[in-house]
Amino acid sequence: MRVLVTGGAGFIGSHFARRLVAGGDEVVVLDKLTYSGNRANLEGVDAEFVEGDICDPDAVAEAGAGVDAVVNFAAETHVDRSILDAADFIETDVHGTYVLLRWAREAGVRMVQVSTDEVYGDVPEGVLSREDDPLRPSSPYSASKAGGDLQVLAAVRTFGVDACITRGGNTYGPNQYPEKLIPLFVTNALDGEPLPLYGDGRQRRIWVHVEDHCAAVELVLRKGAAGEIYNIGGEDRDNLEITRRILELTGAGEELVRHVADRPGHDRRYALDDTKLRTLGWSPARSIADSGLAETVEWYRDNRAWWEPIKSGAYREFYERQYAARLNG
């Protein structure tokens, strides 16, 4: 199969591209190379690379020539950045998805939209989000992803596009841009810097290793039904548990943890029912409590040359803007 992987220089997309190539598929990567896109993530991956924006129909047509399917990882994803300015999120996550769907319809190719459990919003204790639940996004980011998902379902219903959606939990692993909780806290702990934990740290999330996430997306690509949504589950842990485990694995002290003012509109809990995906034959192979997080910490410990240049310049400006006042106040 020849597959177009959009956002393939990003965190999950690059792991997915690597996985497909290792399995014998041909891969074309289309990536705009925004701040979180990194060609170094594709080192050693025998894939064709096209620099371009999914919002650009010409770039999509060029990259997609001759492919059998497209898997859309391209997205603006960081909630904190969406709160500061949502324009890029709406453009990429909604309009970009529309452009891909229009091209997929014209080209007659299959499409998988990679989405997030955040579109379901806050989930009460004892409740699991199912694929047919109402969407109640809380942040500009999750609202933009919900908008893209709805474009997919409309394209299937109205135009007969062969498309489906995955919605995954919090994903972690090597090569993750260090603005998300695990890579931020791991790299800060390794450098003896504060770990800015929102509120009481008891926000609960579903955690899934990037390799398990990619295995799920590949399964949906090959076996998923048009118009269907598939939740990608994992392990239920709160942010404070993850933080304490990172301290253990890095040898850092508890004094580095700084409870800072909570994020506006912060969802308390996500939880997924992934029964539908498991009936296709998927189950996670890595546990965050065992090897998953430990191996991730070791990767960041051994790959300073990858993340140290990132945590400077524009990244440092954003970090200071987001956390400095809270850490100092």
N, C-alpha and C positions, 0 to 999 in steps of 0.2 A: 504494500500500500504506500502511496505517496501522500504525505500529510503536511498541511500548512499549520505551523504552530505559531500563533500570534502571541506576542509577549514572551517569546522563547528565550530572550536573554535575561529575563527576570528570574526570581527565585524558583517557583514551582515549574514555570514553563521550561527553564533550562534542564531541570531534572527530567521532565517529561520527554523533551527532545532527545536527551541522552539515552533514555530508556527505549524509545522507539528505534533509534539507530542501532543500539545493541541487539535489538530483536530482529534486525534485518529490514526494517522499513526505511524508505527514503523520506527525508525531512527537509522542509524549507522553513526557515525561521524568519518571521517578519517582526521587527522590533523598532520602536521609535528611539530607543536608547535615551530615555529620560533619566532622571537622577538615579533611579533604582535599577535600570537596565545596564548590564555589564557584559561586554564581550568575553571577559575572563571566565564567566560562568559556563561558556561553551568550549572552553579549551579542551582539545582532544576529541570533540564531537564532529563527526564527518557529516555536517549538514550545510546546505546552501543558506547563506545569510543575505537578507535584503533589509536595508535600513529604511524604515518608512512607518507611516501612521495608519492605523486601521480606519481613521476618519477620512483618509484619502482614497477614493475609489480607484484611482490609477495605480497607486502603490499596492492595493489589495489585488487588483487584477494581474499586475506584473508578478507578484510573489505567488499567486494562486494558480498560475497557468499550469495545467496538466495535473493538478492534484486530485485526489479522490475524496479528501475530507479536510475540514479545518477544525482545529481545537483552539478556542479563544481564551487565552490566559491574559490577554492585554487588558489592563485596568489600572486605574488609580485606586489604591486600596487602604491608605492609612487614615483612620478615623480622625486623628488629631489634625492632620493637614486639611481634611475636608471641612472641619469646623472653622478653620482659619479662612478658607476660600474653596467653595465647592464647584466653581466654574469648570475646572479641568476634569473633575469627576463626572459631571453631567455630560460633558463633551465626549469623553472617551467611553464611559461605561454605558451610556444610552445611545448617543449618536453613532459612536464607533460600532456598537453591536448592530445597529440598524444597517450601516453600510455593509458589514459582513454578511448579514442576512440577505440583503438585496443581491449581493454578488453570488452567494451560495445558491439562491433561487435561479439566477440567470445561468450559472455554470452547472447546475444540477448536481451539486456535491453535498455530502453529509456535513453537519455542523454539531459540535458539542460546545455548549456555553458553560464555562467554569465559573460558578457563583459561590455564594457564601451562606452559612447558617444565620448570619446577622440580619438577613432580610425578614426572618420570622420575628425579630425583636425579642424583648424580655419574655422569658418562659418561667411560669411559677414552679415552685418545688413540686416534684412528683409528676410533672408533665413533660412529655417528649414531643418535639416538633415533627410532624409528619408532612409529607410532600404536598398534600392537598390543604394544608392549613392556610388561613389568611396571612397575607404579608403585612407586617407592622414594623417597618424599619424605623429606627430611632435617630440615626445620624444622617447627614448629607451623603456620606459614603454608602451606607446600606440602602438608602433611598435610591441612589443612582444605580446600584446593582439590581435592586428590585425592578427599576424601570427597564433595564436591559433584559431581565428575565421575561418580563411581560411582552417585550417586543418579540422575543423568541416564540413564546406561546401563540402570539397573534399571527406570526408568519407561518407557523405550522397549520393553524386553523384556517387562515384566509387563503394562503398561497400554496399550501401543501409542501412546505420546505421540510426536508428530512433533518430535523434538529431536535436535540434534547438538552437537558440541563443537569449539572451536578451542583450540589451545595455542600461544601465541606466545612469542617470545624477549623479551629485554630491550627495552622500547619507550622511545623518547626523542622529544623535540620540544617545541614551545611549550606552555605552561600546565601543565607537570608539577610537582606539588607538590615543593618543594625539600628532600626528605628522601632521594630516590634519588640515585645516584651522579652522573649528569650534571648535573641542575639544582643539586644541592648544591655540586659542585665549581665549576661555572660562576659561581654567585652568590658563593661564597666568594672565588674568584679575583678577581672584579670588585671586591670589597671589601677585598682584601689579607688575607683570613683564611686560616688553615691548611686544607689539604686532607687530611682523615684517611683515609689509604689502608690498608685492612686487609691485614695480613701483608706478603708480598712484592709484592702487586699483580698476580700472574700468574694470577689466576682468570679463566678464559676464558668468554665469554658470546656468545650470538647477539644482535646488535643490529639492530633494525628500527625505521624511522621510523614515527611514529604514523599518518601518512597512508597508508603502505603497509599497516600493521596493519589500519586501518579498511577499506581496499579489500578485503583478504582476508576480513574478517568479513562484509562486504556480499555478497561472492561466495558465501560459504557460506550466508548467509541465503537467497539466491535460488536456488542450485543444489545445495547440500549435501544429502546423503541422510540420512534418519532413522537414528540409531544410529551414524553415522560420526563419526570424529575426524579433524581436519585440522590438521597442524602448520604454523605460520606462521614461516618461517625468515628469515634475514637474513645479516649479515656476522659472521664469527668474529674477535673482537678480545679482547685481555685488558685488564684494568682499568688497568694501567700505561700501555699504549698510548693508551687513551682519555684518561687524565690528562695525559700529555705533550702530546697534541694540544690539549687545553683550555688548557694553559699557553701554547702557541703562539698560539692564537686570541684569548686575552684579554691577551696581553702580560705575563702574570705570571711571576715567577721560580720556579726549581726549589726554592728554599728554603721555599716554602709547602707542599711535599709532606711530610707527616709519616706515616711508616709506624707504624701503631698495632697493638696486639694483635689478632689475627684474631678474627673472629666465631665463637662456638661452633657446631660442626657445619657450617662453611662448605663448600659444594660447590666443588670445584676447577674443574669444566668442565661446561658444557651444550653440546649440539650436536644439530641437528635435521635429519632427512630430511624435506623438504617436497615430495617428488615428487607425492604425492596432490593437494595443493593446486594445484601447477603444472599438472597435467593438466586442471584446471578452467579454466585460462587466466590464473592469477595469476603475476606476478613483481614484485619490488620495483622502484620507480622512482627511489629515492633511495639514495645511497651515503653512509655515515658518513664515509668517507675524503675525499669531495669536498664536495658542497653540504650534505648532511644535517646534520652537526654544526656547520658554519660558520653556517648559517642559524639553527640553534637558539641558538648563542651570541649572535648578533646580536639575536634576539628578546628574550633576557633582558637584554641591554645596553640595549635600547630600551624595556623595559617594567618598569622599576623600581617603578612605581606598582602593579603587580600583585603582585610578590613581596616587596617590602620590608615591607609590613604583615604578611605571613605569617610572616616570620622574626623574630617577637617573641612575647611572651606565652607561650602553651602550647608553641609550637614551640621557643622558646629554652630552656624548661625541659627538654624532651625532649633537645634537642641537648646541653645541658650534662650531663645525666645519662648520655647515651650515650657522649660523646666526651671530655669535659673531663679525666677522670682519665687516660685513655689518652694524650691529647695532653701532659699535664703530667708523665706518668710514663714 
